Amino acid sequence: MAELFLIAYIDGCRVAIDSGRIESIVHVPEIISVPRSDPSIAGLFALRSRVLTLIDSQYSITGMRRQLGKGCLAVVVEISGHHYGLAVDKVEDVVSISDEVIQRSINPSAKWKSIVSNIAQVGENLVMILDPSKMVRGDLVLAA
C-alpha cells in the first residue's frame, strides 16, 4: 500500500515526512526566543491562536544552530498532543511511496541515525524517511 510523504530539505539533505503526521506547512511569523532553553528549540511562534515550539531541525542533526528568523519555513506536526514547527530549508513535493520501496534495515550516518527510521527510492534518488517524534526529546515533550 502506498502512503503520501512530503519531500523537504533539512541541512541540505532530502527527507520524507509521512503526510499523515503533518498538520500544515507555514512561513513562521515572528519568533520569540526562549532564554535558557534546550539549543534544539529555536523559539516560540503564534499560529492560529496557538503557541508552538519551533524546533531547529538542523541542530537536531548537526549540533550546529541555524539562524532562523521571520518567514522561515516550518512543517507543523503533532507529537504527544503538542504542536511543533520543524524548521526546514525548503519543501519540494508530496509523493506516493509504496511499502515495497521502503528499506527498513539501514544504517544512516551518525548525525541522521537518531531521527531517520527508513529510506526509500523516490524516482532515481534515495530519500531518508524522518520520524518527527524523534526530533523532539522526551523531556521537551513533557515541558510542552
A tleap script that builds the chain and sets N, CA, C and O, in Angstrom:
source leaprc.protein.ff14SB
mol = sequence {
  NMET ALA GLU LEU PHE LEU ILE ALA TYR ILE
  ASP GLY CYS ARG VAL ALA ILE ASP SER GLY
  ARG ILE GLU SER ILE VAL HIE VAL PRO GLU
  ILE ILE SER VAL PRO ARG SER ASP PRO SER
  ILE ALA GLY LEU PHE ALA LEU ARG SER ARG
  VAL LEU THR LEU ILE ASP SER GLN TYR SER
  ILE THR GLY MET ARG ARG GLN LEU GLY LYS
  GLY CYS LEU ALA VAL VAL VAL GLU ILE SER
  GLY HIE HIE TYR GLY LEU ALA VAL ASP LYS
  VAL GLU ASP VAL VAL SER ILE SER ASP GLU
  VAL ILE GLN ARG SER ILE ASN PRO SER ALA
  LYS TRP LYS SER ILE VAL SER ASN ILE ALA
  GLN VAL GLY GLU ASN LEU VAL MET ILE LEU
  ASP PRO SER LYS MET VAL ARG GLY ASP LEU
  VAL LEU ALA CALA
}
set mol.1.N position { 0.832 -1.181 0.000 }
set mol.1.CA position { 0.000 0.000 0.000 }
set mol.1.C position { 0.880 1.248 0.000 }
set mol.1.O position { 1.885 1.290 0.709 }
set mol.2.N position { 0.530 2.231 -0.758 }
set mol.2.CA position { 1.305 3.462 -0.859 }
set mol.2.C position { 0.762 4.518 0.094 }
set mol.2.O position { -0.444 4.622 0.317 }
set mol.3.N position { 1.680 5.293 0.647 }
set mol.3.CA position { 1.317 6.411 1.519 }
set mol.3.C position { 1.932 7.677 0.952 }
set mol.3.O position { 2.905 7.629 0.200 }
set mol.4.N position { 1.349 8.816 1.323 }
set mol.4.CA position { 1.858 10.099 0.855 }
set mol.4.C position { 2.897 10.647 1.827 }
set mol.4.O position { 2.722 10.592 3.045 }
set mol.5.N position { 3.980 11.176 1.266 }
set mol.5.CA position { 5.055 11.763 2.063 }
set mol.5.C position { 5.399 13.133 1.492 }
set mol.5.O position { 5.402 13.331 0.277 }
set mol.6.N position { 5.686 14.070 2.381 }
set mol.6.CA position { 6.191 15.381 1.994 }
set mol.6.C position { 7.703 15.262 1.822 }
set mol.6.O position { 8.392 14.748 2.703 }
set mol.7.N position { 8.210 15.733 0.703 }
set mol.7.CA position { 9.649 15.781 0.487 }
set mol.7.C position { 10.116 17.183 0.870 }
set mol.7.O position { 9.642 18.182 0.328 }
set mol.8.N position { 11.051 17.238 1.811 }
set mol.8.CA position { 11.593 18.512 2.287 }
set mol.8.C position { 13.103 18.399 2.392 }
set mol.8.O position { 13.665 17.316 2.228 }
set mol.9.N position { 13.748 19.504 2.660 }
set mol.9.CA position { 15.200 19.530 2.826 }
set mol.9.C position { 15.545 20.059 4.215 }
set mol.9.O position { 15.012 21.076 4.660 }
set mol.10.N position { 16.436 19.358 4.881 }
set mol.10.CA position { 16.978 19.789 6.173 }
set mol.10.C position { 18.489 19.681 6.059 }
set mol.10.O position { 19.017 18.642 5.661 }
set mol.11.N position { 19.174 20.744 6.406 }
set mol.11.CA position { 20.633 20.796 6.299 }
set mol.11.C position { 21.086 20.385 4.894 }
set mol.11.O position { 22.113 19.728 4.729 }
set mol.12.N position { 20.303 20.783 3.888 }
set mol.12.CA position { 20.648 20.494 2.505 }
set mol.12.C position { 20.366 19.078 2.041 }
set mol.12.O position { 20.634 18.742 0.887 }
set mol.13.N position { 19.829 18.244 2.918 }
set mol.13.CA position { 19.548 16.842 2.565 }
set mol.13.C position { 18.056 16.618 2.388 }
set mol.13.O position { 17.233 17.209 3.087 }
set mol.14.N position { 17.729 15.759 1.447 }
set mol.14.CA position { 16.346 15.425 1.105 }
set mol.14.C position { 15.788 14.422 2.102 }
set mol.14.O position { 16.384 13.370 2.337 }
set mol.15.N position { 14.629 14.754 2.694 }
set mol.15.CA position { 13.971 13.854 3.644 }
set mol.15.C position { 12.497 13.729 3.273 }
set mol.15.O position { 11.933 14.589 2.596 }
set mol.16.N position { 11.891 12.641 3.731 }
set mol.16.CA position { 10.458 12.429 3.529 }
set mol.16.C position { 9.798 12.385 4.897 }
set mol.16.O position { 10.313 11.759 5.824 }
set mol.17.N position { 8.651 13.053 5.021 }
set mol.17.CA position { 7.878 13.058 6.261 }
set mol.17.C position { 6.478 12.563 5.926 }
set mol.17.O position { 5.834 13.078 5.013 }
set mol.18.N position { 6.011 11.568 6.661 }
set mol.18.CA position { 4.684 10.996 6.444 }
set mol.18.C position { 3.643 12.117 6.515 }
set mol.18.O position { 3.533 12.801 7.532 }
set mol.19.N position { 2.888 12.300 5.443 }
set mol.19.CA position { 1.915 13.401 5.392 }
set mol.19.C position { 0.813 13.247 6.430 }
set mol.19.O position { 0.177 14.234 6.800 }
set mol.20.N position { 0.577 12.042 6.902 }
set mol.20.CA position { -0.412 11.832 7.948 }
set mol.20.C position { -0.011 12.458 9.274 }
set mol.20.O position { -0.854 12.650 10.149 }
set mol.21.N position { 1.250 12.774 9.427 }
set mol.21.CA position { 1.765 13.392 10.658 }
set mol.21.C position { 1.780 14.916 10.567 }
set mol.21.O position { 2.012 15.599 11.565 }
set mol.22.N position { 1.532 15.450 9.364 }
set mol.22.CA position { 1.675 16.885 9.119 }
set mol.22.C position { 0.323 17.585 9.207 }
set mol.22.O position { -0.660 17.158 8.602 }
set mol.23.N position { 0.301 18.672 9.977 }
set mol.23.CA position { -0.898 19.496 10.052 }
set mol.23.C position { -0.881 20.584 8.988 }
set mol.23.O position { -1.893 20.849 8.339 }
set mol.24.N position { 0.285 21.213 8.817 }
set mol.24.CA position { 0.405 22.269 7.814 }
set mol.24.C position { 1.872 22.603 7.577 }
set mol.24.O position { 2.761 22.133 8.286 }
set mol.25.N position { 2.094 23.420 6.570 }
set mol.25.CA position { 3.423 23.958 6.275 }
set mol.25.C position { 3.241 25.466 6.286 }
set mol.25.O position { 2.373 25.998 5.594 }
set mol.26.N position { 4.062 26.155 7.074 }
set mol.26.CA position { 3.854 27.587 7.263 }
set mol.26.C position { 5.161 28.360 7.153 }
set mol.26.O position { 6.249 27.827 7.377 }
set mol.27.N position { 5.016 29.628 6.803 }
set mol.27.CA position { 6.111 30.581 6.956 }
set mol.27.C position { 5.922 31.153 8.358 }
set mol.27.O position { 4.887 31.745 8.661 }
set mol.28.N position { 6.904 30.976 9.187 }
set mol.28.CA position { 6.795 31.341 10.597 }
set mol.28.C position { 6.768 32.859 10.737 }
set mol.28.O position { 7.619 33.563 10.192 }
set mol.29.N position { 5.772 33.352 11.480 }
set mol.29.CA position { 5.794 34.796 11.765 }
set mol.29.C position { 6.916 35.074 12.775 }
set mol.29.O position { 7.871 34.301 12.852 }
set mol.30.N position { 6.826 36.096 13.502 }
set mol.30.CA position { 7.873 36.454 14.467 }
set mol.30.C position { 8.199 35.294 15.419 }
set mol.30.O position { 7.303 34.623 15.931 }
set mol.31.N position { 9.487 35.077 15.642 }
set mol.31.CA position { 9.945 34.032 16.553 }
set mol.31.C position { 10.354 34.686 17.871 }
set mol.31.O position { 11.150 35.624 17.893 }
set mol.32.N position { 9.799 34.178 18.960 }
set mol.32.CA position { 10.126 34.672 20.295 }
set mol.32.C position { 11.157 33.727 20.904 }
set mol.32.O position { 10.896 32.531 21.035 }
set mol.33.N position { 12.316 34.246 21.274 }
set mol.33.CA position { 13.355 33.384 21.847 }
set mol.33.C position { 12.953 32.942 23.254 }
set mol.33.O position { 12.173 33.605 23.936 }
set mol.34.N position { 13.497 31.828 23.655 }
set mol.34.CA position { 13.223 31.262 24.985 }
set mol.34.C position { 14.569 31.142 25.697 }
set mol.34.O position { 15.324 30.200 25.453 }
set mol.35.N position { 14.862 32.086 26.567 }
set mol.35.CA position { 16.149 32.055 27.262 }
set mol.35.C position { 16.349 30.750 28.033 }
set mol.35.O position { 15.412 30.218 28.629 }
set mol.36.N position { 17.582 30.245 28.014 }
set mol.36.CA position { 17.999 29.041 28.735 }
set mol.36.C position { 17.274 27.772 28.298 }
set mol.36.O position { 17.255 26.780 29.026 }
set mol.37.N position { 16.681 27.808 27.111 }
set mol.37.CA position { 16.004 26.598 26.612 }
set mol.37.C position { 17.026 25.664 25.991 }
set mol.37.O position { 18.177 26.041 25.769 }
set mol.38.N position { 16.598 24.454 25.716 }
set mol.38.CA position { 17.434 23.493 25.021 }
set mol.38.C position { 17.857 24.097 23.680 }
set mol.38.O position { 17.047 24.760 23.032 }
set mol.39.N position { 19.096 23.886 23.251 }
set mol.39.CA position { 19.545 24.501 21.990 }
set mol.39.C position { 18.785 24.035 20.752 }
set mol.39.O position { 18.861 24.685 19.709 }
set mol.40.N position { 18.059 22.934 20.842 }
set mol.40.CA position { 17.264 22.491 19.692 }
set mol.40.C position { 15.998 23.326 19.523 }
set mol.40.O position { 15.324 23.229 18.498 }
set mol.41.N position { 15.676 24.136 20.512 }
set mol.41.CA position { 14.491 24.996 20.434 }
set mol.41.C position { 14.905 26.355 19.895 }
set mol.41.O position { 15.661 27.090 20.530 }
set mol.42.N position { 14.395 26.674 18.715 }
set mol.42.CA position { 14.709 27.958 18.091 }
set mol.42.C position { 13.882 29.079 18.695 }
set mol.42.O position { 14.265 30.246 18.617 }
set mol.43.N position { 12.744 28.731 19.300 }
set mol.43.CA position { 11.881 29.732 19.911 }
set mol.43.C position { 10.426 29.305 19.846 }
set mol.43.O position { 10.106 28.145 19.586 }
set mol.44.N position { 9.561 30.269 20.088 }
set mol.44.CA position { 8.113 30.052 20.050 }
set mol.44.C position { 7.524 30.946 18.970 }
set mol.44.O position { 8.064 32.009 18.663 }
set mol.45.N position { 6.403 30.499 18.396 }
set mol.45.CA position { 5.704 31.347 17.434 }
set mol.45.C position { 4.210 31.100 17.552 }
set mol.45.O position { 3.776 30.036 17.992 }
set mol.46.N position { 3.427 32.101 17.152 }
set mol.46.CA position { 1.969 32.016 17.217 }
set mol.46.C position { 1.434 31.558 15.868 }
set mol.46.O position { 1.873 32.019 14.814 }
set mol.47.N position { 0.479 30.644 15.928 }
set mol.47.CA position { -0.169 30.157 14.715 }
set mol.47.C position { -1.624 29.855 15.037 }
set mol.47.O position { -1.919 28.975 15.846 }
set mol.48.N position { -2.524 30.581 14.405 }
set mol.48.CA position { -3.962 30.365 14.591 }
set mol.48.C position { -4.343 30.300 16.073 }
set mol.48.O position { -4.970 29.341 16.522 }
set mol.49.N position { -3.963 31.311 16.809 }
set mol.49.CA position { -4.290 31.460 18.235 }
set mol.49.C position { -3.671 30.387 19.125 }
set mol.49.O position { -4.146 30.148 20.235 }
set mol.50.N position { -2.615 29.743 18.641 }
set mol.50.CA position { -1.875 28.763 19.445 }
set mol.50.C position { -0.416 29.176 19.476 }
set mol.50.O position { 0.075 29.855 18.574 }
set mol.51.N position { 0.263 28.757 20.526 }
set mol.51.CA position { 1.705 28.977 20.625 }
set mol.51.C position { 2.385 27.651 20.349 }
set mol.51.O position { 2.092 26.647 20.998 }
set mol.52.N position { 3.292 27.648 19.384 }
set mol.52.CA position { 4.009 26.432 19.005 }
set mol.52.C position { 5.497 26.598 19.285 }
set mol.52.O position { 6.035 27.705 19.250 }
set mol.53.N position { 6.137 25.491 19.558 }
set mol.53.CA position { 7.580 25.457 19.733 }
set mol.53.C position { 8.216 25.213 18.370 }
set mol.53.O position { 7.833 24.287 17.655 }
set mol.54.N position { 9.188 26.046 18.016 }
set mol.54.CA position { 9.904 25.881 16.752 }
set mol.54.C position { 11.181 25.098 17.024 }
set mol.54.O position { 12.033 25.534 17.797 }
set mol.55.N position { 11.305 23.949 16.389 }
set mol.55.CA position { 12.474 23.092 16.543 }
set mol.55.C position { 13.486 23.416 15.449 }
set mol.55.O position { 13.146 23.451 14.267 }
set mol.56.N position { 14.715 23.650 15.850 }
set mol.56.CA position { 15.806 23.873 14.902 }
set mol.56.C position { 16.242 22.495 14.401 }
set mol.56.O position { 17.085 21.843 15.017 }
set mol.57.N position { 15.673 22.063 13.301 }
set mol.57.CA position { 15.925 20.723 12.764 }
set mol.57.C position { 17.401 20.519 12.440 }
set mol.57.O position { 17.941 19.431 12.641 }
set mol.58.N position { 18.043 21.555 11.945 }
set mol.58.CA position { 19.465 21.432 11.627 }
set mol.58.C position { 20.269 21.122 12.888 }
set mol.58.O position { 21.191 20.308 12.848 }
set mol.59.N position { 19.929 21.764 14.005 }
set mol.59.CA position { 20.647 21.494 15.259 }
set mol.59.C position { 20.466 20.030 15.669 }
set mol.59.O position { 21.405 19.395 16.150 }
set mol.60.N position { 19.267 19.505 15.477 }
set mol.60.CA position { 18.996 18.109 15.844 }
set mol.60.C position { 19.882 17.143 15.069 }
set mol.60.O position { 20.142 16.031 15.527 }
set mol.61.N position { 20.342 17.562 13.904 }
set mol.61.CA position { 21.152 16.689 13.055 }
set mol.61.C position { 22.645 16.960 13.209 }
set mol.61.O position { 23.440 16.031 13.355 }
set mol.62.N position { 23.020 18.233 13.174 }
set mol.62.CA position { 24.445 18.584 13.127 }
set mol.62.C position { 25.017 19.068 14.453 }
set mol.62.O position { 26.232 19.068 14.645 }
set mol.63.N position { 24.141 19.480 15.368 }
set mol.63.CA position { 24.627 20.079 16.617 }
set mol.63.C position { 25.008 21.537 16.439 }
set mol.63.O position { 25.511 22.168 17.369 }
set mol.64.N position { 24.769 22.081 15.241 }
set mol.64.CA position { 25.052 23.493 14.970 }
set mol.64.C position { 23.734 24.226 14.747 }
set mol.64.O position { 22.911 23.818 13.928 }
set mol.65.N position { 23.549 25.318 15.491 }
set mol.65.CA position { 22.304 26.074 15.365 }
set mol.65.C position { 22.244 26.803 14.030 }
set mol.65.O position { 23.253 27.264 13.498 }
set mol.66.N position { 21.044 26.889 13.519 }
set mol.66.CA position { 20.778 27.621 12.281 }
set mol.66.C position { 20.138 28.948 12.665 }
set mol.66.O position { 19.307 28.994 13.572 }
set mol.67.N position { 20.507 30.009 11.995 }
set mol.67.CA position { 19.900 31.316 12.266 }
set mol.67.C position { 18.518 31.336 11.613 }
set mol.67.O position { 18.404 31.431 10.391 }
set mol.68.N position { 17.477 31.247 12.428 }
set mol.68.CA position { 16.104 31.232 11.922 }
set mol.68.C position { 15.446 32.572 12.238 }
set mol.68.O position { 15.645 33.129 13.317 }
set mol.69.N position { 14.679 33.073 11.310 }
set mol.69.CA position { 14.016 34.352 11.517 }
set mol.69.C position { 12.628 34.354 10.917 }
set mol.69.O position { 12.147 33.351 10.390 }
set mol.70.N position { 12.004 35.502 11.013 }
set mol.70.CA position { 10.657 35.681 10.479 }
set mol.70.C position { 10.622 35.222 9.023 }
set mol.70.O position { 11.483 35.592 8.224 }
set mol.71.N position { 9.619 34.413 8.690 }
set mol.71.CA position { 9.448 33.938 7.319 }
set mol.71.C position { 10.086 32.590 7.045 }
set mol.71.O position { 9.911 32.035 5.960 }
set mol.72.N position { 10.838 32.043 8.024 }
set mol.72.CA position { 11.425 30.719 7.783 }
set mol.72.C position { 10.306 29.688 7.626 }
set mol.72.O position { 9.185 29.900 8.089 }
set mol.73.N position { 10.613 28.605 6.990 }
set mol.73.CA position { 9.632 27.575 6.679 }
set mol.73.C position { 9.600 26.511 7.767 }
set mol.73.O position { 10.646 26.067 8.240 }
set mol.74.N position { 8.398 26.103 8.164 }
set mol.74.CA position { 8.261 25.062 9.184 }
set mol.74.C position { 7.147 24.095 8.815 }
set mol.74.O position { 6.107 24.484 8.283 }
set mol.75.N position { 7.393 22.835 9.111 }
set mol.75.CA position { 6.387 21.795 8.947 }
set mol.75.C position { 5.765 21.588 10.329 }
set mol.75.O position { 6.461 21.229 11.279 }
set mol.76.N position { 4.469 21.813 10.435 }
set mol.76.CA position { 3.783 21.700 11.727 }
set mol.76.C position { 3.307 20.265 11.911 }
set mol.76.O position { 2.581 19.717 11.081 }
set mol.77.N position { 3.739 19.668 13.032 }
set mol.77.CA position { 3.380 18.289 13.361 }
set mol.77.C position { 2.862 18.235 14.792 }
set mol.77.O position { 3.157 19.109 15.607 }
set mol.78.N position { 2.086 17.194 15.082 }
set mol.78.CA position { 1.626 16.965 16.444 }
set mol.78.C position { 2.402 15.783 17.010 }
set mol.78.O position { 2.483 14.717 16.398 }
set mol.79.N position { 2.968 15.997 18.188 }
set mol.79.CA position { 3.728 14.955 18.873 }
set mol.79.C position { 3.241 14.897 20.311 }
set mol.79.O position { 3.349 15.878 21.047 }
set mol.80.N position { 2.712 13.769 20.706 }
set mol.80.CA position { 2.207 13.565 22.071 }
set mol.80.C position { 1.228 14.653 22.497 }
set mol.80.O position { 1.257 15.113 23.638 }
set mol.81.N position { 0.365 15.061 21.578 }
set mol.81.CA position { -0.671 16.028 21.895 }
set mol.81.C position { -0.240 17.483 21.851 }
set mol.81.O position { -1.042 18.372 22.140 }
set mol.82.N position { 1.018 17.745 21.492 }
set mol.82.CA position { 1.530 19.113 21.404 }
set mol.82.C position { 1.958 19.391 19.967 }
set mol.82.O position { 2.414 18.494 19.258 }
set mol.83.N position { 1.805 20.641 19.550 }
set mol.83.CA position { 2.163 21.017 18.190 }
set mol.83.C position { 3.539 21.673 18.156 }
set mol.83.O position { 3.869 22.509 18.997 }
set mol.84.N position { 4.328 21.276 17.171 }
set mol.84.CA position { 5.678 21.782 16.977 }
set mol.84.C position { 5.844 22.188 15.525 }
set mol.84.O position { 5.212 21.621 14.633 }
set mol.85.N position { 6.690 23.163 15.297 }
set mol.85.CA position { 7.109 23.509 13.948 }
set mol.85.C position { 8.524 22.991 13.760 }
set mol.85.O position { 9.424 23.344 14.523 }
set mol.86.N position { 8.724 22.161 12.755 }
set mol.86.CA position { 10.058 21.655 12.440 }
set mol.86.C position { 10.618 22.527 11.326 }
set mol.86.O position { 10.102 22.512 10.209 }
set mol.87.N position { 11.663 23.282 11.618 }
set mol.87.CA position { 12.244 24.182 10.617 }
set mol.87.C position { 12.878 23.364 9.496 }
set mol.87.O position { 13.649 22.438 9.747 }
set mol.88.N position { 12.546 23.716 8.268 }
set mol.88.CA position { 13.113 23.049 7.093 }
set mol.88.C position { 13.677 24.106 6.154 }
set mol.88.O position { 13.263 25.266 6.185 }
set mol.89.N position { 14.634 23.687 5.313 }
set mol.89.CA position { 15.223 24.601 4.330 }
set mol.89.C position { 14.204 24.954 3.257 }
set mol.89.O position { 14.015 26.121 2.913 }
set mol.90.N position { 13.551 23.916 2.733 }
set mol.90.CA position { 12.532 24.105 1.697 }
set mol.90.C position { 11.708 22.832 1.582 }
set mol.90.O position { 12.107 21.773 2.066 }
set mol.91.N position { 10.558 22.949 0.937 }
set mol.91.CA position { 9.735 21.775 0.636 }
set mol.91.C position { 9.702 21.628 -0.877 }
set mol.91.O position { 9.757 22.607 -1.621 }
set mol.92.N position { 9.611 20.372 -1.309 }
set mol.92.CA position { 9.684 20.099 -2.742 }
set mol.92.C position { 8.355 19.642 -3.317 }
set mol.92.O position { 7.860 20.217 -4.286 }
set mol.93.N position { 7.768 18.591 -2.709 }
set mol.93.CA position { 6.603 17.971 -3.319 }
set mol.93.C position { 5.990 16.982 -2.336 }
set mol.93.O position { 6.583 16.663 -1.305 }
set mol.94.N position { 4.819 16.510 -2.662 }
set mol.94.CA position { 4.211 15.380 -1.951 }
set mol.94.C position { 4.227 14.218 -2.928 }
set mol.94.O position { 3.761 14.334 -4.061 }
set mol.95.N position { 4.776 13.085 -2.469 }
set mol.95.CA position { 4.905 11.921 -3.342 }
set mol.95.C position { 4.305 10.694 -2.670 }
set mol.95.O position { 4.196 10.615 -1.446 }
set mol.96.N position { 3.926 9.757 -3.500 }
set mol.96.CA position { 3.424 8.474 -3.016 }
set mol.96.C position { 4.604 7.514 -2.919 }
set mol.96.O position { 5.359 7.346 -3.877 }
set mol.97.N position { 4.756 6.887 -1.753 }
set mol.97.CA position { 5.819 5.903 -1.557 }
set mol.97.C position { 5.173 4.595 -1.125 }
set mol.97.O position { 4.473 4.536 -0.114 }
set mol.98.N position { 5.416 3.563 -1.896 }
set mol.98.CA position { 4.828 2.264 -1.560 }
set mol.98.C position { 5.728 1.509 -0.592 }
set mol.98.O position { 6.934 1.747 -0.524 }
set mol.99.N position { 5.129 0.613 0.141 }
set mol.99.CA position { 5.854 -0.204 1.119 }
set mol.99.C position { 7.003 -0.981 0.478 }
set mol.99.O position { 8.030 -1.218 1.114 }
set mol.100.N position { 6.825 -1.375 -0.780 }
set mol.100.CA position { 7.832 -2.192 -1.457 }
set mol.100.C position { 9.167 -1.475 -1.657 }
set mol.100.O position { 10.209 -2.124 -1.749 }
set mol.101.N position { 9.144 -0.139 -1.726 }
set mol.101.CA position { 10.389 0.586 -1.975 }
set mol.101.C position { 11.029 1.127 -0.692 }
set mol.101.O position { 12.084 1.760 -0.738 }
set mol.102.N position { 10.389 0.877 0.443 }
set mol.102.CA position { 10.952 1.314 1.722 }
set mol.102.C position { 11.934 0.269 2.225 }
set mol.102.O position { 11.604 -0.912 2.334 }
set mol.103.N position { 13.139 0.716 2.529 }
set mol.103.CA position { 14.183 -0.163 3.060 }
set mol.103.C position { 14.296 0.080 4.562 }
set mol.103.O position { 14.657 1.170 5.006 }
set mol.104.N position { 13.979 -0.963 5.333 }
set mol.104.CA position { 13.926 -0.815 6.785 }
set mol.104.C position { 15.237 -1.126 7.496 }
set mol.104.O position { 15.478 -0.597 8.581 }
set mol.105.N position { 16.059 -1.937 6.937 }
set mol.105.CA position { 17.321 -2.282 7.598 }
set mol.105.C position { 18.432 -1.413 7.013 }
set mol.105.O position { 19.165 -1.824 6.113 }
set mol.106.N position { 18.528 -0.216 7.546 }
set mol.106.CA position { 19.505 0.748 7.049 }
set mol.106.C position { 20.448 1.144 8.169 }
set mol.106.O position { 20.183 0.894 9.345 }
set mol.107.N position { 21.536 1.756 7.790 }
set mol.107.CA position { 22.494 2.262 8.755 }
set mol.107.C position { 22.930 3.658 8.307 }
set mol.107.O position { 23.996 3.818 7.712 }
set mol.108.N position { 22.088 4.684 8.599 }
set mol.108.CA position { 22.449 6.036 8.160 }
set mol.108.C position { 23.667 6.556 8.926 }
set mol.108.O position { 24.074 5.975 9.932 }
set mol.109.N position { 24.230 7.638 8.446 }
set mol.109.CA position { 25.376 8.238 9.129 }
set mol.109.C position { 24.980 8.638 10.545 }
set mol.109.O position { 23.798 8.794 10.851 }
set mol.110.N position { 25.970 8.798 11.392 }
set mol.110.CA position { 25.741 9.061 12.816 }
set mol.110.C position { 24.829 10.265 13.053 }
set mol.110.O position { 23.983 10.235 13.947 }
set mol.111.N position { 24.994 11.317 12.261 }
set mol.111.CA position { 24.198 12.520 12.517 }
set mol.111.C position { 22.715 12.331 12.199 }
set mol.111.O position { 21.880 13.060 12.735 }
set mol.112.N position { 22.373 11.379 11.347 }
set mol.112.CA position { 20.982 11.136 10.977 }
set mol.112.C position { 20.370 9.962 11.738 }
set mol.112.O position { 19.147 9.838 11.803 }
set mol.113.N position { 21.191 9.119 12.300 }
set mol.113.CA position { 20.739 7.850 12.871 }
set mol.113.C position { 19.609 8.002 13.901 }
set mol.113.O position { 18.712 7.162 13.963 }
set mol.114.N position { 19.651 9.056 14.695 }
set mol.114.CA position { 18.670 9.202 15.763 }
set mol.114.C position { 17.289 9.636 15.271 }
set mol.114.O position { 16.313 9.491 16.006 }
set mol.115.N position { 17.178 10.166 14.047 }
set mol.115.CA position { 15.875 10.667 13.599 }
set mol.115.C position { 15.343 10.029 12.319 }
set mol.115.O position { 14.192 10.256 11.947 }
set mol.116.N position { 16.167 9.238 11.648 }
set mol.116.CA position { 15.737 8.591 10.404 }
set mol.116.C position { 15.352 7.147 10.698 }
set mol.116.O position { 16.119 6.397 11.300 }
set mol.117.N position { 14.159 6.772 10.268 }
set mol.117.CA position { 13.681 5.416 10.536 }
set mol.117.C position { 13.932 4.462 9.361 }
set mol.117.O position { 14.218 3.284 9.576 }
set mol.118.N position { 13.828 4.955 8.136 }
set mol.118.CA position { 13.963 4.140 6.927 }
set mol.118.C position { 14.445 5.009 5.780 }
set mol.118.O position { 14.550 6.228 5.914 }
set mol.119.N position { 14.738 4.378 4.652 }
set mol.119.CA position { 14.979 5.121 3.418 }
set mol.119.C position { 14.086 4.524 2.337 }
set mol.119.O position { 13.600 3.400 2.465 }
set mol.120.N position { 13.880 5.287 1.278 }
set mol.120.CA position { 13.033 4.803 0.180 }
set mol.120.C position { 13.565 5.342 -1.141 }
set mol.120.O position { 14.224 6.380 -1.197 }
set mol.121.N position { 13.262 4.614 -2.184 }
set mol.121.CA position { 13.594 5.033 -3.540 }
set mol.121.C position { 12.454 5.908 -4.037 }
set mol.121.O position { 11.309 5.463 -4.100 }
set mol.122.N position { 12.764 7.155 -4.392 }
set mol.122.CA position { 11.774 8.067 -4.956 }
set mol.122.C position { 12.336 8.537 -6.290 }
set mol.122.O position { 13.286 9.318 -6.339 }
set mol.123.N position { 11.740 8.053 -7.363 }
set mol.123.CA position { 12.300 8.322 -8.681 }
set mol.123.C position { 13.648 7.631 -8.783 }
set mol.123.O position { 13.755 6.430 -8.532 }
set mol.124.N position { 14.667 8.380 -9.148 }
set mol.124.CA position { 16.005 7.803 -9.258 }
set mol.124.C position { 16.851 8.041 -8.011 }
set mol.124.O position { 18.016 7.645 -7.965 }
set mol.125.N position { 16.273 8.682 -7.006 }
set mol.125.CA position { 17.034 9.047 -5.814 }
set mol.125.C position { 16.523 8.355 -4.563 }
set mol.125.O position { 15.355 7.976 -4.473 }
set mol.126.N position { 17.419 8.199 -3.602 }
set mol.126.CA position { 17.029 7.718 -2.283 }
set mol.126.C position { 16.647 8.919 -1.430 }
set mol.126.O position { 17.201 10.008 -1.579 }
set mol.127.N position { 15.696 8.700 -0.541 }
set mol.127.CA position { 15.279 9.745 0.379 }
set mol.127.C position { 15.183 9.123 1.772 }
set mol.127.O position { 14.712 7.997 1.928 }
set mol.128.N position { 15.636 9.870 2.781 }
set mol.128.CA position { 15.555 9.388 4.157 }
set mol.128.C position { 14.164 9.684 4.711 }
set mol.128.O position { 13.646 10.789 4.549 }
set mol.129.N position { 13.566 8.692 5.364 }
set mol.129.CA position { 12.247 8.884 5.968 }
set mol.129.C position { 12.456 9.296 7.416 }
set mol.129.O position { 12.972 8.535 8.234 }
set mol.130.N position { 12.043 10.518 7.708 }
set mol.130.CA position { 12.277 11.130 9.003 }
set mol.130.C position { 11.120 10.846 9.941 }
set mol.130.O position { 9.961 10.897 9.529 }
set mol.131.N position { 11.415 10.549 11.186 }
set mol.131.CA position { 10.393 10.351 12.215 }
set mol.131.C position { 10.327 11.633 13.045 }
set mol.131.O position { 11.209 11.866 13.872 }
set mol.132.N position { 9.299 12.474 12.848 }
set mol.132.CA position { 9.232 13.759 13.551 }
set mol.132.C position { 9.295 13.632 15.071 }
set mol.132.O position { 9.862 14.495 15.741 }
set mol.133.N position { 8.720 12.571 15.619 }
set mol.133.CA position { 8.722 12.428 17.076 }
set mol.133.C position { 10.126 12.249 17.636 }
set mol.133.O position { 10.362 12.535 18.810 }
set mol.134.N position { 11.057 11.782 16.817 }
set mol.134.CA position { 12.435 11.618 17.277 }
set mol.134.C position { 13.208 12.934 17.261 }
set mol.134.O position { 14.324 13.006 17.776 }
set mol.135.N position { 12.623 13.970 16.674 }
set mol.135.CA position { 13.287 15.279 16.661 }
set mol.135.C position { 13.002 16.054 17.937 }
set mol.135.O position { 13.652 17.061 18.217 }
set mol.136.N position { 12.027 15.582 18.714 }
set mol.136.CA position { 11.685 16.241 19.960 }
set mol.136.C position { 12.022 15.294 21.096 }
set mol.136.O position { 11.422 14.229 21.235 }
set mol.137.N position { 12.986 15.694 21.902 }
set mol.137.CA position { 13.416 14.842 23.014 }
set mol.137.C position { 12.277 14.673 24.010 }
set mol.137.O position { 11.423 15.549 24.139 }
set mol.138.N position { 12.266 13.558 24.705 }
set mol.138.CA position { 11.218 13.238 25.665 }
set mol.138.C position { 11.012 14.295 26.726 }
set mol.138.O position { 9.873 14.612 27.067 }
set mol.139.N position { 12.107 14.855 27.262 }
set mol.139.CA position { 11.959 15.873 28.304 }
set mol.139.C position { 11.372 17.170 27.739 }
set mol.139.O position { 10.748 17.935 28.474 }
set mol.140.N position { 11.565 17.422 26.439 }
set mol.140.CA position { 10.958 18.597 25.823 }
set mol.140.C position { 9.457 18.398 25.640 }
set mol.140.O position { 8.684 19.345 25.785 }
set mol.141.N position { 9.043 17.182 25.324 }
set mol.141.CA position { 7.621 16.879 25.187 }
set mol.141.C position { 6.941 17.092 26.533 }
set mol.141.O position { 5.854 17.667 26.596 }
set mol.142.N position { 7.568 16.637 27.601 }
set mol.142.CA position { 6.988 16.828 28.935 }
set mol.142.C position { 6.894 18.301 29.302 }
set mol.142.O position { 5.947 18.725 29.964 }
set mol.143.N position { 7.890 19.087 28.865 }
set mol.143.CA position { 7.901 20.517 29.171 }
set mol.143.C position { 6.828 21.281 28.405 }
set mol.143.O position { 6.338 22.309 28.873 }
set mol.144.N position { 6.460 20.773 27.217 }
set mol.144.CA position { 5.462 21.474 26.402 }
set mol.144.C position { 4.125 21.399 27.077 }
set mol.144.O position { 3.141 21.926 26.559 }
savepdb mol mol.pdb
quit
